Amino acid sequence: MYRSLEYGDTARVIKPTDPVEYRLGTVTDVRYSTPHTTHARRYTLRFPNGDERTYPAANVRRATRADDRAALEVALTTAAEAVRDACRIAHNYDADLSTGTASLLRRLIDLASLRLGLTLNPANPTRPLTRNQDGGDQ
């Protein structure tokens, strides 16, 4: 069952339009449809930079730091897979590009491990590579 947001809940703008709106906000005000209802019409969010903005209820969704962590894990895993694939392609293309791409991959893996405790293993892909991604002939 859907529960409307309340003062102090954390939330995220569904379709952010600027960098501030990508951040997790805290509900600081709820405006209801009528005085004696629990149906929220608008929410005011305070963002970490101090900005407060008001949005229609349909444009805001409940979100927590745990939700952010899950999204970060997906994003970093996807990024590592893409950089891993680029590294393999760069190996045959240009030595300097290959070295730089490998360095980027190493930094991404280290960041995920250090800040999230996430283990990314580019040698064990979660999805198989195509022959083209592996540098082979088609």
Backbone bond lengths (Angstrom), bond angles and torsions (degrees), N, CA, C in turn:
res aa  C-N    CA-C-N  psi(-1)  N-CA   C-N-CA  omega(-1)  CA-C   N-CA-C  phi
1 M - - - 1.448 - - 1.524 109.31 -
2 Y 1.310 117.05 137.91 1.458 122.71 -179.74 1.523 109.84 -74.53
3 R 1.302 115.74 133.51 1.459 122.13 175.98 1.513 106.88 -118.63
4 S 1.330 117.24 127.59 1.464 119.33 -179.49 1.529 109.19 -65.99
5 L 1.308 114.73 156.45 1.453 120.72 178.49 1.525 109.86 -69.71
6 E 1.305 115.48 152.06 1.453 121.13 178.87 1.523 109.20 -126.27
7 Y 1.313 115.42 165.15 1.456 121.70 177.51 1.534 109.53 -51.36
8 G 1.335 116.76 128.96 1.464 121.64 178.55 1.522 114.33 94.75
9 D 1.340 118.08 -15.75 1.469 120.15 176.34 1.521 109.58 -67.24
10 T 1.321 116.72 156.25 1.455 120.59 175.12 1.525 108.91 -101.42
11 A 1.330 114.85 145.00 1.462 120.04 -174.10 1.525 109.81 -150.02
12 R 1.323 114.11 167.00 1.455 121.38 179.73 1.525 108.61 -134.03
13 V 1.333 115.39 144.76 1.456 121.23 175.08 1.532 107.45 -71.68
14 I 1.317 117.61 132.66 1.467 121.26 -175.11 1.522 112.12 -66.93
15 K 1.325 117.96 -44.77 1.471 121.26 178.66 1.525 108.57 -124.03
16 P 1.344 116.92 85.52 1.459 120.22 -178.26 1.527 111.88 -62.68
17 T 1.337 115.98 144.17 1.460 120.81 179.68 1.523 112.48 -114.64
18 D 1.332 117.60 -11.05 1.464 120.65 176.51 1.529 109.20 -148.06
19 P 1.322 117.96 168.08 1.472 120.48 -174.30 1.527 114.70 -56.57
20 V 1.320 118.69 -35.34 1.463 121.57 -179.40 1.528 110.46 -60.96
21 E 1.318 116.76 -39.85 1.461 120.87 -175.43 1.530 113.77 -71.82
22 Y 1.316 117.82 -10.03 1.464 120.33 174.69 1.527 111.20 -79.36
23 R 1.321 117.16 -13.33 1.457 122.08 -177.76 1.525 110.77 -82.30
24 L 1.314 115.21 159.44 1.457 121.88 175.96 1.527 108.15 -76.17
25 G 1.326 116.53 127.61 1.463 120.87 -179.68 1.517 111.32 -109.12
26 T 1.321 115.52 160.67 1.462 122.38 176.76 1.521 108.78 -111.34
27 V 1.327 116.97 132.76 1.449 121.56 -179.85 1.528 108.98 -69.59
28 T 1.338 115.62 122.62 1.469 120.64 178.46 1.521 112.26 -112.81
29 D 1.326 117.34 -11.35 1.464 120.44 178.07 1.528 108.99 -159.20
30 V 1.327 114.78 143.36 1.462 121.83 175.85 1.527 107.01 -126.24
31 R 1.324 115.54 128.05 1.468 120.59 175.89 1.523 107.40 -110.68
32 Y 1.302 114.82 124.09 1.456 121.06 -175.32 1.524 111.58 -95.05
33 S 1.330 115.80 159.56 1.476 122.11 -179.61 1.523 111.54 -61.28
34 T 1.324 115.70 -44.56 1.465 121.52 176.88 1.524 106.89 -137.68
35 P 1.310 117.54 162.74 1.464 120.08 -176.86 1.530 114.97 -60.45
36 H 1.319 118.23 -28.62 1.466 120.22 -174.35 1.526 111.74 -115.25
37 T 1.321 116.32 45.70 1.463 120.80 179.06 1.521 109.38 -135.94
38 T 1.315 115.79 164.26 1.467 120.40 174.69 1.528 110.41 -106.70
39 H 1.333 117.25 6.53 1.461 121.48 179.36 1.529 109.27 -80.83
40 A 1.324 116.61 108.84 1.460 120.93 -177.62 1.523 110.45 -75.50
41 R 1.300 115.96 139.99 1.465 122.46 177.27 1.529 110.35 -101.93
42 R 1.354 116.57 -41.75 1.467 121.36 -178.05 1.528 109.68 -144.15
43 Y 1.339 114.14 150.43 1.467 120.95 174.99 1.523 109.23 -123.96
44 T 1.313 115.84 142.42 1.459 121.03 170.96 1.522 106.60 -106.07
45 L 1.332 115.46 127.81 1.469 121.77 179.29 1.519 109.80 -112.67
46 R 1.328 115.88 140.14 1.459 121.56 171.20 1.526 106.84 -105.97
47 F 1.325 114.93 126.11 1.456 121.28 -179.06 1.527 110.14 -94.41
48 P 1.325 118.18 163.04 1.468 121.05 -176.85 1.532 114.92 -56.73
49 N 1.323 118.19 -24.91 1.471 120.27 179.40 1.530 111.94 -83.51
50 G 1.352 117.71 0.06 1.454 122.40 178.34 1.516 114.50 98.32
51 D 1.331 118.14 -13.69 1.467 121.11 177.84 1.523 110.14 -61.89
52 E 1.331 116.22 139.62 1.455 121.89 171.32 1.513 107.88 -119.37
53 R 1.338 115.30 130.56 1.463 120.81 -178.73 1.522 108.99 -137.54
54 T 1.329 114.67 146.32 1.458 120.85 -178.64 1.525 109.60 -108.59
55 Y 1.347 115.43 137.19 1.463 122.18 -176.28 1.526 109.94 -133.64
56 P 1.340 116.59 150.98 1.471 119.36 169.70 1.535 108.52 -60.12
57 A 1.306 116.86 146.14 1.468 121.23 -177.55 1.527 112.33 -55.64
58 A 1.313 117.32 -34.69 1.470 120.72 -178.76 1.529 112.74 -68.20
59 N 1.327 118.00 -14.87 1.472 121.67 -178.10 1.517 113.09 -96.53
60 V 1.333 117.24 4.99 1.463 121.85 -176.08 1.518 109.11 -128.13
61 R 1.323 115.94 141.72 1.472 119.59 176.07 1.520 109.71 -132.01
62 R 1.301 114.62 150.10 1.466 120.70 176.65 1.526 108.85 -62.60
63 A 1.319 116.69 137.47 1.464 121.71 176.99 1.523 108.19 -152.58
64 T 1.321 115.15 150.17 1.463 120.59 179.93 1.523 109.11 -128.60
65 R 1.318 115.30 173.28 1.468 119.59 175.29 1.531 110.07 -63.42
66 A 1.322 117.92 -30.81 1.472 120.80 176.97 1.525 110.25 -65.12
67 D 1.346 116.57 -38.53 1.462 120.54 175.90 1.532 109.87 -63.13
68 D 1.341 115.23 -41.63 1.464 119.44 178.44 1.516 111.35 -62.35
69 R 1.328 116.91 -41.70 1.457 120.43 179.78 1.530 110.57 -61.85
70 A 1.318 116.48 -44.62 1.464 120.24 178.80 1.528 110.58 -60.77
71 A 1.334 116.64 -42.62 1.468 120.46 178.73 1.525 110.83 -65.27
72 L 1.322 117.25 -38.94 1.465 120.69 177.69 1.526 111.31 -64.73
73 E 1.317 116.72 -40.77 1.469 119.86 178.58 1.527 110.78 -60.86
74 V 1.316 116.45 -44.25 1.467 120.28 178.60 1.526 110.19 -64.32
75 A 1.326 116.96 -46.20 1.467 120.97 -177.41 1.529 111.33 -63.89
76 L 1.322 117.61 -43.97 1.465 119.85 -178.91 1.524 111.77 -70.35
77 T 1.327 117.05 -35.79 1.466 119.89 176.81 1.528 110.25 -65.80
78 T 1.319 116.61 -44.12 1.467 121.20 178.32 1.527 110.49 -62.96
79 A 1.327 116.25 -42.90 1.470 120.47 178.61 1.523 110.76 -63.27
80 A 1.317 117.44 -42.19 1.467 120.69 179.86 1.526 110.89 -63.21
81 E 1.321 116.72 -39.72 1.467 119.78 177.74 1.525 110.41 -64.01
82 A 1.323 117.50 -43.03 1.471 121.05 -179.67 1.525 111.17 -65.65
83 V 1.326 117.04 -43.36 1.474 119.91 179.75 1.521 110.10 -69.30
84 R 1.329 117.89 -36.43 1.466 120.90 175.50 1.523 110.51 -59.09
85 D 1.334 116.23 -46.12 1.463 120.27 179.02 1.523 110.81 -63.87
86 A 1.324 117.08 -41.87 1.471 120.97 177.87 1.520 110.62 -63.62
87 C 1.307 116.88 -37.33 1.470 121.41 179.13 1.532 110.77 -62.40
88 R 1.307 115.59 -41.80 1.471 119.49 179.63 1.528 111.40 -67.15
89 I 1.319 116.41 -37.82 1.466 120.25 177.98 1.529 110.00 -70.49
90 A 1.326 116.75 -42.81 1.467 121.65 -178.74 1.524 111.85 -62.55
91 H 1.326 116.96 -29.71 1.464 121.27 -179.62 1.532 111.26 -55.42
92 N 1.328 116.82 -38.41 1.470 121.16 179.77 1.526 112.63 -89.25
93 Y 1.326 117.74 -11.62 1.455 121.65 -172.78 1.522 112.94 -94.33
94 D 1.346 116.67 -50.99 1.457 120.33 -174.66 1.528 108.75 -159.21
95 A 1.327 117.25 130.05 1.468 121.74 -176.08 1.527 112.07 -62.08
96 D 1.333 118.24 -43.67 1.464 120.82 -179.58 1.532 111.47 -66.97
97 L 1.321 116.03 -40.35 1.459 120.10 177.20 1.526 110.06 -64.58
98 S 1.300 116.92 -39.86 1.458 122.11 178.23 1.526 110.85 -61.66
99 T 1.325 116.36 -45.09 1.468 121.18 179.65 1.527 110.62 -63.67
100 G 1.319 116.89 -45.58 1.463 120.96 179.40 1.511 112.62 -63.99
101 T 1.320 116.91 -40.17 1.465 121.15 179.99 1.525 110.41 -68.03
102 A 1.326 116.51 -40.68 1.468 120.23 177.41 1.531 110.23 -63.39
103 S 1.325 116.90 -38.78 1.462 121.11 177.91 1.536 110.69 -64.64
104 L 1.314 116.09 -42.15 1.462 120.72 177.68 1.528 110.58 -61.50
105 L 1.312 116.87 -43.32 1.463 121.23 178.76 1.526 110.58 -62.08
106 R 1.320 116.85 -43.49 1.470 121.31 179.26 1.527 110.68 -61.54
107 R 1.330 116.78 -42.58 1.466 120.71 179.59 1.527 111.13 -65.87
108 L 1.329 117.21 -38.66 1.462 121.87 178.30 1.526 110.29 -64.17
109 I 1.316 116.76 -44.14 1.464 121.33 178.84 1.524 110.57 -63.68
110 D 1.336 116.41 -43.65 1.468 120.41 179.56 1.521 111.84 -64.21
111 L 1.337 116.89 -41.98 1.460 121.37 179.16 1.526 110.96 -61.52
112 A 1.328 116.61 -46.93 1.461 120.80 179.70 1.527 111.09 -61.19
113 S 1.302 116.24 -39.13 1.460 120.84 179.89 1.524 111.79 -70.74
114 L 1.326 116.40 -48.29 1.458 121.40 -176.00 1.529 112.81 -67.68
115 R 1.321 117.77 -46.56 1.463 120.90 -172.85 1.527 114.36 -90.00
116 L 1.356 117.80 -25.52 1.464 120.28 -177.34 1.526 113.81 -121.24
117 G 1.331 117.06 -8.36 1.458 119.35 -175.76 1.514 112.07 68.77
118 L 1.334 116.04 21.73 1.458 122.86 -176.49 1.529 109.28 -91.12
119 T 1.310 116.94 132.27 1.458 121.16 178.24 1.519 109.29 -100.28
120 L 1.325 115.74 112.53 1.463 121.64 176.03 1.517 107.43 -104.63
121 N 1.313 117.08 127.01 1.454 121.14 -179.01 1.522 108.39 -120.79
122 P 1.347 117.24 94.58 1.460 119.17 -176.77 1.523 113.86 -66.02
123 A 1.326 117.61 -17.78 1.458 119.86 178.56 1.529 111.63 -78.13
124 N 1.318 117.80 -13.50 1.454 122.61 -179.07 1.529 108.69 -123.13
125 P 1.339 117.30 79.55 1.468 119.41 -174.70 1.520 112.69 -66.24
126 T 1.311 115.14 149.57 1.466 120.08 177.25 1.515 110.54 -82.12
127 R 1.303 116.31 -14.57 1.465 120.68 176.22 1.528 107.59 -133.55
128 P 1.313 118.28 142.86 1.463 119.82 -178.23 1.522 111.52 -69.09
129 L 1.318 115.51 149.11 1.453 121.23 176.91 1.522 109.79 -84.00
130 T 1.307 116.04 146.77 1.460 119.51 172.45 1.514 107.79 -80.54
131 R 1.307 117.43 166.17 1.468 120.24 179.21 1.522 109.97 -61.37
132 N 1.334 117.71 -36.69 1.462 121.31 -179.87 1.524 110.24 -64.62
133 Q 1.348 118.64 -43.83 1.449 121.82 179.52 1.516 111.36 -65.47
134 D 1.325 117.26 -29.60 1.446 122.06 -177.34 1.535 111.19 -84.57
135 G 1.327 116.88 1.18 1.445 119.85 177.98 1.519 114.51 85.98
136 G 1.335 116.67 1.23 1.460 120.31 -179.64 1.506 112.10 -81.97
137 D 1.302 116.60 172.77 1.459 121.59 177.75 1.512 110.06 -76.87
138 Q 1.313 115.45 150.48 1.461 119.37 177.28 1.492 111.55 -88.65
